[in-house]
Amino acid sequence: MAVNMVNRFLISIVFAGLLLAWAPQQGAAAAPQGLFGSVEVPAGVPWEWQRVMQRMRQDWRALDACRRDREHCASEPLRAWRDRLDALGRLAPRAQIARINELVNRQPYVADEANFGELDHYASASEFLQKSGDCEDYAIFKYFVLRALGFADPDLRVVLVLRGSDHAPHAVLAVYLGSEVYILDNDDNHVARPQDLGDYRPVQSFNASRGWIHVPS
């Protein structure tokens, strides 16, 4: 992930710490446990995410048109995903997320600088199908596909994390199914639960309508 994303992560951590320091102690103590055992502080969403959501609305419209008329799909990759969605729609939700994670992870990893000549670029669904992407692009595309399958926006979050002993920046998709949360990661075809990923520290998460900053509980 790009260097400027590391800087953004660090800014998010500092911002979250200030928010908790200013919050009343009783309210902070009463905060429910969030992703990976963190405290979640409501916040805005990244500008890059707002921009990519605008482009993805066009992608959803193109996919809907493709579903109505397969022979006149905008692109061959979109036609392939139209057919996959038909098959995925017959699976149970837990099987859907496992299959989507495995299918999307087949895309080759490509850094933003090589793909777009930028240090950090959030790819829309159509861009990802054309050029693939890096870790947040896998998470965004999985979000796109699950929304197309009918998953509700509040049940999905793109999550920016630091992982491992070197605190390397990474991005995953969190999916809420009933009382369980599952993590879809481009580095692992097996869907995991947050409690099984002890070296993942969430920094920021967001969906179409909300954002959160995460700090250790």
N, C-alpha and C positions, 0 to 999 in steps of 0.2 A: 504494500500500500504506500501511497505517496508521502513524501516528507511533510507537505503542508497539512495532510490529514493527521499526522502525528501531532503537529502543533495545535490543530483544532481540538484534538482529544484532550491535550493538556489544558487548553483554555476552558473546555467543558468541565474538567475536574475542578479547576480553581473556582469557576462560577458556581458549581454545585456546592462546594464547601462554604462559599460565602452565603448562599441561600440558607443552608442549614444553620450557620452561625447566627444569622439574623432571625430565624424562625423561633417562636416561643418553644421553650424546652418541653412543655407538655405536649404540644402538637408534634414535635419531632419524635418524642418517645412513643406516641400513638400511631405513627406512620406504619401502614402495613408493609410486610416484607415483599420486596419486588423481585425482579429477575436476578438469578444467581445470588439470592439472599441480600440484595442491595436495598437501600432506601431510595424510593423514586420521587423525584421532585418535578412537578409539572413545568414544562418549558416550551419554547417554540421549536420549530423544526428547521433543519439546515436549508439554506437558500438553494443548494444544489438539488435537494429533495423536492422543493416546491417547483423548480423548473422541470424536473423529470416527470413529475406527476402531470403537468400540463401536456407533455408529449405522450405520456402513456394513455391519457384519455383518448387521443387520436388512435392509438394502437388498439384499445378496446373496441372502438367503433369499427376499425378495419377487421378485427376478429369477428365481431358480430355479423358484418357483411359477408365474411367468408363462411360463417356457419349457415347463413341463409342461402348462399349460392357458392358451393364449393368450386365449381368450374371457373369462377371468375375471381378467385382469391388474389389479393394484391401481390403475393409472393409465394414461392414454393415452400420456404420454411414455415410461413404462417399456415399454409394448407396442411402441412405435416402436423403442426400443433393443433389445428382444428380437429384432425382425426384422432390425435392422442386424447384430447379433451373428451371426445365422445366415449372413448374406451375408459378413461379415468372416471367419468361420471357414474359408471356402474360399480365402482369400488366403494367400500366403507371409508369414512374420512381418514382413519389412521393409515389405511393402506394407500390412500391417495397421496398423503404427504410423503410417505416412504418412497413411493414410485416417482413422484415429481422430483424429490431430492436426487434420486439416482439418475433420472433422465437428464436433468439440467446439468448435473456434474460432468456429463460427458463432453460438454463444451470445453475447448482448450482455454487455459488461463492465458490472458493477454494483458499486460500492463497498460495503464491509461496513456502513458507517454508514447508507447509504440502504436497504440490504437488511434489516439486522437491528438497527439502532439501536446497534451496537457498533463500536468502533474496529477490532477484529480478530476475525474469526469464521471458523473452518474449517468449510465447508459439507459436509455429507454428500452422497452421490449424489442422494438424493431431494430434498434442499433445492436442489441445483444445477439439477436438472431443473425445479423449480417457479419458482425465483427467479434463476437464473444466479449469477454471483459475480465475484470479482476473481482476480488471477493465481494465488494458491495454490489457489483452488477449481477452476480449470481443470486444474491439475496433479493434484489429488486425484481429480477425476472421470476423467481419463485413466488414472490408476492403477487405479481401480475397474473400468473397462471392460477394461483389459488383463488384470487378474487374472481377470475373468469369462471371458476368452478362453483362459485356461490359462497365461498367463505366470507364471513362478515369482516369489515375493516377492523373493528375493535379486537378481533381475535388474531390479528397479524401485526408483527412489528419487525422492522429492520433494526438490528441491534449492532452498534459499534462497540467493540470490546478491545481490551488489552489481554494478551494471553502469554503464558509461559513465563519463565524466569526473567526473560529479557523484555517483557511487557510489549511484545510486538503488536501493532494495531491490526485489527481484523474485523470482518463484518459477517454476520449470520442472520438468518430469519428465525424468529420465534413464532410458534403457532400454539394458540391456546385451544385445547379440546377438553371441554368440561372442566374438571379440576386439575388436569394435567397440562404441562407446557412441554413442547418439543422443540429442539433446536435443529435446523437444517443448515448444514455447513458444507461449503464446496470442497473442503479438505477431507470429508468423511461421508461415504455413501450410506452409513448407518445413522438413522435418526436418533439423537440422544436427548436425554433430559438434562436440564441445567445442573441438577445436583450431581450428575455424573461427569461434569466438566469443571473440576475444581480449580483449574488454572486459568479460567476465563473470568475477567473482571469487566462488567458492563460499564460503559461511560455514558452513552446516549442511545436512546431508542425512539422510534417514531413510526406512525402510520399516516394515512391520508388526513386525519383530523386532529391528531394530538402528537405531542412530543414529551419526552422525559429526560432528565439528567439523573444519573445513578451515582450514588456514593456508598461506600461500605457501611453496613449497619452496625 
